[in-house]
Amino acid sequence: MDLHTEFLLKEYHAALPVMQRMKEIVVDTLKKAIETNGMEVSLVGARIKTEESLKGKLQLKGNKYHSLNDITDILGARIVTFYTDDVDRIASMAEQLFIIDWANSVDKRTLHQLDSFGYNSLHYICSLPKNIVDDPACPQLNTIRFELQMRTTLQHAWASLNHDTGYKSGVEVPPEYLRSINRLAGMLELADDEFSRIRTEINTYRHRVQALVQNGKLDEVSLDGDTFRSYLQTKPFDSLNKKIAAINQAEITEVSLTPYLLVLKELGCKTLGDVEKLRQEYSADAYWLARHQIGNTDLDILASSIGIQNLCIVCILQRGGGKLELKYLFDTLNGKSDQNQLLVDLTIKQAKDLPFMNRS
């Protein structure tokens, strides 16, 4: 080991306490900013290069560095996102947080030729501004630079694979293996692009559904999990629930109505328009059923599912359904249980004398 390397290693050991403090500040700052911006990422972390790793770097490029400050990746932070377009969102956030050394930063995503694939990552060389940390007793906190790597989960997988099979192996990789690695890189890049495209199209679909629901064009919206949630946001059963609650001056407690999606589909609803027609057609009878259910009780708390549950019960009975259909209803909503059969018998008893049971 030459004298210059020894000098840099001494600087490294002297700077370790400051870098450890910087590491904590950088990670904490990134996590808070990501949470504030409502982003979801796969990983936020940082590491300080080990002495052994630094020695290896100095053996290869030691003459390039005059002092430790010239080595910009001893402290390295990393953010791994799920989607490619989120990398640029994270980069924009980092630009507002840190001081960026643009001359030494690199976007490796743009370095490939049209017919080449490989390592994709965005690297910023950063330093901490005084609005994040300002300690006159430790000015190095604002002068030591660190590297921030930003890439997707698939890009991260590629980087780890390439590092293990190529860089760390210590031997030249034969051409046939390089070709396989490059093919895999192309596949991962394509998958990254496809995941982002699919997410964009799903978001566009959701916005379109929300607009159709808000405009009352329910017949144009297929019934599925997403569209049913959008429909529920319009509170379609609130009026019926409040009318039922008024029977006993009861309080309504909110519960999830998403389990009713399967029931509505079983009842033949294919669009939100079908659900709305069911609501309009059976609301009056659902209310009369509720009067028989709770009119002679002292129940003063009702679940917000009372309206849609009675709508489904009335729909089943008016269409000629019996105990098996009601049992399916309660099994779907409550999970299979012997108690559900008791609910079926009680429901039929409560409904048997109501006018809708005698309609042809």
C-alpha positions in Angstrom: 0.0 0.0 0.0 1.6 3.3 -1.1 1.8 6.5 1.1 -1.0 8.2 -0.8 -3.4 5.3 -0.2 -2.4 5.3 3.5 -3.1 9.1 3.7 -6.6 8.7 2.1 -7.4 5.8 4.5 -6.4 8.0 7.5 -8.8 10.7 6.2 -11.5 8.0 5.8 -11.2 6.8 9.4 -11.2 10.4 10.7 -14.4 11.1 8.7 -16.3 8.0 9.7 -18.2 9.6 12.7 -19.3 12.5 10.5 -20.4 10.2 7.7 -22.4 8.0 10.1 -24.2 11.1 11.3 -24.7 12.2 7.6 -26.1 8.8 6.8 -28.8 9.1 9.4 -29.7 12.6 8.4 -29.9 11.7 4.7 -32.1 8.6 5.2 -34.4 10.4 7.6 -34.7 13.4 5.3 -35.5 11.1 2.3 -38.1 9.1 4.2 -39.9 12.1 5.5 -40.0 13.7 2.0 -41.3 10.6 0.4 -44.0 10.3 3.0 -44.9 14.0 2.7 -45.2 13.7 -1.1 -47.4 10.6 -0.8 -45.0 8.4 -2.8 -44.6 4.6 -2.4 -41.1 3.1 -2.9 -39.6 -0.3 -2.4 -36.5 0.7 -0.5 -34.8 3.7 1.1 -31.4 3.1 2.5 -27.8 4.1 2.8 -24.4 2.6 3.4 -20.9 3.7 4.1 -18.2 2.1 2.0 -16.1 -0.4 4.0 -12.3 0.0 4.4 -11.8 -3.1 2.3 -14.1 -1.8 -0.5 -12.3 1.6 -0.4 -8.9 -0.1 -0.6 -10.0 -1.9 -3.8 -11.2 1.3 -5.3 -7.9 3.1 -4.5 -5.9 0.3 -6.0 -7.7 0.8 -9.3 -8.1 4.6 -9.3 -6.0 5.9 -6.4 -4.1 8.4 -8.4 -7.3 10.1 -9.5 -8.1 11.3 -5.9 -6.1 14.1 -4.2 -8.1 13.9 -1.0 -11.0 12.1 0.5 -13.4 14.8 -0.6 -12.7 13.8 -4.2 -14.3 10.4 -3.6 -18.0 11.0 -3.9 -19.5 7.6 -3.2 -18.0 6.7 0.3 -21.5 7.5 1.6 -24.1 6.1 -0.8 -27.8 6.4 -0.5 -30.3 4.5 -2.6 -34.0 4.8 -3.4 -35.6 1.9 -5.2 -39.0 2.6 -6.8 -41.7 0.3 -8.3 -42.1 2.2 -11.6 -39.8 3.9 -14.0 -41.6 7.2 -14.1 -41.3 7.4 -10.3 -37.5 7.6 -10.6 -37.9 11.1 -12.2 -40.4 12.1 -9.4 -37.9 11.0 -6.8 -35.1 12.9 -8.7 -37.2 16.1 -8.7 -37.7 15.7 -4.9 -34.0 15.2 -4.4 -33.2 18.3 -6.4 -35.4 20.3 -4.0 -33.8 18.7 -0.9 -30.1 18.6 -1.6 -27.4 20.6 -3.4 -26.6 18.7 -6.6 -23.2 18.5 -8.1 -24.4 18.3 -11.7 -20.9 18.0 -13.2 -20.4 14.7 -11.4 -23.9 13.4 -11.5 -24.9 10.9 -14.3 -28.0 9.5 -15.7 -26.9 6.0 -16.8 -30.4 5.4 -18.4 -29.4 7.6 -21.3 -25.9 6.1 -22.0 -27.1 3.1 -23.9 -27.1 2.9 -27.7 -30.3 2.0 -29.5 -29.3 -1.7 -29.7 -27.7 -2.0 -26.2 -29.1 -2.8 -22.8 -27.5 -2.9 -19.4 -27.2 -1.0 -16.1 -29.9 1.7 -15.7 -29.8 4.0 -12.8 -29.8 7.8 -12.0 -26.9 8.9 -9.9 -26.8 12.3 -8.2 -23.8 13.6 -6.3 -25.2 15.6 -3.4 -24.4 17.6 -0.4 -26.5 18.7 2.5 -27.7 22.3 2.5 -27.8 24.3 5.8 -31.6 24.3 5.9 -31.3 20.5 6.6 -28.3 20.6 9.0 -26.3 23.6 10.2 -23.7 22.7 12.9 -20.8 25.2 13.2 -18.9 22.6 15.2 -19.1 20.2 12.3 -18.9 22.1 9.0 -18.0 18.8 7.2 -21.7 17.9 7.3 -22.2 20.4 4.5 -19.0 19.8 2.5 -18.7 16.1 2.3 -20.5 14.8 -0.8 -22.5 11.6 -1.1 -24.0 9.6 -3.9 -27.8 9.1 -4.3 -28.8 6.3 -6.6 -32.3 6.1 -7.9 -33.7 3.2 -9.8 -36.6 0.7 -10.1 -36.9 -2.7 -8.4 -36.1 -4.4 -11.7 -33.1 -2.2 -12.4 -32.0 -2.9 -8.9 -32.3 -6.7 -9.5 -30.3 -6.3 -12.7 -27.6 -4.3 -11.0 -27.2 -7.0 -8.3 -27.1 -9.8 -10.8 -24.6 -8.0 -13.0 -22.4 -7.1 -10.0 -22.4 -10.7 -8.7 -21.9 -12.5 -12.1 -19.5 -10.0 -13.6 -17.7 -7.5 -11.4 -17.4 -9.7 -8.3 -16.3 -12.8 -10.1 -12.9 -11.5 -10.9 -12.7 -13.2 -14.2 -13.7 -12.1 -17.7 -17.2 -13.3 -18.6 -17.3 -15.4 -21.8 -19.3 -13.8 -24.7 -22.1 -16.4 -24.6 -22.8 -15.5 -21.0 -22.6 -11.8 -21.7 -25.2 -12.3 -24.5 -27.6 -14.0 -22.0 -27.1 -11.2 -19.5 -27.8 -8.6 -22.1 -30.9 -10.4 -23.2 -32.1 -10.4 -19.6 -31.3 -6.7 -19.3 -33.5 -6.1 -22.4 -36.4 -8.1 -20.9 -36.2 -6.3 -17.6 -36.2 -2.9 -19.3 -39.2 -3.9 -21.4 -41.0 -5.2 -18.2 -40.2 -1.9 -16.5 -41.8 0.1 -19.3 -44.8 -2.2 -19.5 -45.5 -1.9 -15.7 -45.5 1.9 -16.0 -47.7 1.8 -19.1 -50.2 -0.5 -17.4 -50.3 1.7 -14.3 -50.9 4.8 -16.5 -53.7 3.1 -18.4 -55.4 1.8 -15.1 -55.2 5.3 -13.7 -56.8 6.7 -16.8 -59.5 4.0 -16.6 -60.2 4.9 -13.0 -60.5 8.6 -13.8 -62.9 7.8 -16.6 -65.0 5.6 -14.3 -65.2 8.2 -11.7 -66.3 10.8 -14.2 -69.0 8.4 -15.6 -70.2 7.7 -12.0 -70.3 11.4 -11.1 -72.3 12.1 -14.3 -74.8 9.3 -13.6 -73.8 7.3 -16.7 -73.9 4.1 -14.8 -75.0 1.8 -17.6 -71.7 2.5 -19.3 -69.7 1.2 -16.3 -69.0 -2.5 -15.8 -69.4 -3.8 -12.3 -66.0 -4.7 -10.7 -64.1 -3.9 -7.5 -62.8 -0.5 -8.7 -66.1 0.7 -10.1 -68.1 -0.5 -7.1 -65.8 1.5 -4.8 -66.4 4.6 -7.0 -70.1 4.0 -6.9 -70.1 3.6 -3.1 -68.3 7.0 -2.8 -71.6 8.6 -4.0 -73.3 7.2 -0.9 -76.1 5.5 -2.9 -77.7 3.7 0.1 -77.5 6.6 2.6 -81.1 7.7 2.0 -82.5 4.2 2.6 -80.3 3.7 5.6 -81.5 7.0 7.2 -85.1 6.1 6.5 -84.6 2.7 8.2 -82.7 4.2 11.1 -85.6 6.7 11.7 -87.8 3.7 12.7 -86.1 3.5 16.0 -84.2 6.8 16.0 -81.1 4.6 15.7 -77.5 5.6 15.1 -75.8 4.3 11.9 -72.3 2.9 12.2 -70.2 2.7 9.0 -69.1 -0.8 7.8 -67.5 -1.9 4.5 -70.0 -2.7 1.7 -67.4 -4.3 -0.6 -68.5 -7.9 0.3 -71.7 -7.2 -1.5 -70.0 -7.1 -4.8 -70.1 -10.9 -5.1 -73.8 -10.9 -4.1 -74.7 -8.3 -6.6 -72.9 -10.2 -9.4 -74.8 -13.4 -8.3 -78.0 -11.4 -8.6 -77.2 -10.7 -12.3 -75.8 -7.2 -12.0 -73.2 -6.6 -14.8 -73.0 -2.8 -14.7 -73.4 -0.1 -12.1 -76.6 0.8 -13.9 -78.0 -2.7 -12.9 -77.1 -2.0 -9.3 -78.8 1.4 -9.4 -82.0 -0.2 -11.0 -82.0 -2.8 -8.2 -81.7 0.0 -5.6 -84.6 2.0 -7.1 -86.8 -1.1 -7.7 -86.6 -2.6 -4.2 -86.0 0.3 -1.9 -89.6 0.6 -0.7 -89.9 -3.1 0.1 -86.4 -3.1 1.7 -87.8 -0.4 4.1 -90.9 -2.4 4.9 -88.8 -5.5 5.6 -86.7 -3.4 8.0 -89.9 -2.3 9.9 -90.7 -5.9 10.5 -87.1 -6.6 11.5 -86.6 -3.8 14.1 -89.9 -2.1 14.6 -90.7 -4.1 17.8 -87.1 -4.0 19.1 -85.1 -1.4 21.0 -82.1 -1.5 18.6 -80.5 1.9 18.5 -77.4 1.1 16.5 -77.5 -0.1 12.9 -74.8 -1.0 10.5 -74.6 1.0 7.3 -75.1 -2.4 5.4 -78.7 -2.6 6.5 -80.0 -1.0 3.4 -78.1 -3.0 0.8 -78.6 -6.2 2.7 -82.4 -5.8 2.7 -82.3 -4.8 -1.0 -80.6 -8.1 -1.8 -83.0 -10.1 0.4 -86.0 -8.5 -1.2 -84.6 -9.1 -4.7 -83.9 -12.8 -3.9 -87.4 -13.3 -2.5 -89.3 -11.4 -5.2 -87.5 -13.4 -7.9 -88.7 -16.6 -6.4 -85.5 -17.4 -4.5 -85.7 -19.4 -1.2 -83.6 -20.7 1.6 -80.7 -21.8 -0.6 -80.3 -18.4 -2.1 -80.6 -16.6 1.2 -78.1 -19.1 2.7 -75.6 -18.1 -0.1 -76.2 -14.5 0.8 -75.4 -14.8 4.5 -72.6 -17.3 3.9 -71.0 -14.8 1.5 -71.3 -11.9 3.9 -70.6 -13.6 7.2 -68.6 -16.7 6.3 -70.1 -20.2 6.4 -71.7 -20.9 9.8 -74.6 -22.8 11.2 -75.9 -19.4 12.5 -76.6 -18.4 8.9 -79.3 -21.0 8.7 -81.0 -19.4 11.7 -80.8 -16.0 9.9 -82.4 -17.6 6.8 -85.3 -19.0 8.8 -85.8 -15.7 10.7 -85.7 -13.6 7.5 -88.3 -15.8 5.8 -90.5 -15.5 8.9 -90.2 -11.7 9.0 -90.9 -11.4 5.2 -93.7 -13.9 4.7 -96.6 -11.6 5.4 -95.2 -8.6 3.5 -97.0 -7.4 0.3 -94.1 -8.1 -2.0 -94.2 -11.8 -1.1 -97.6 -12.1 -2.7 -96.9 -10.3 -5.9 -97.2 -12.3 -9.1 
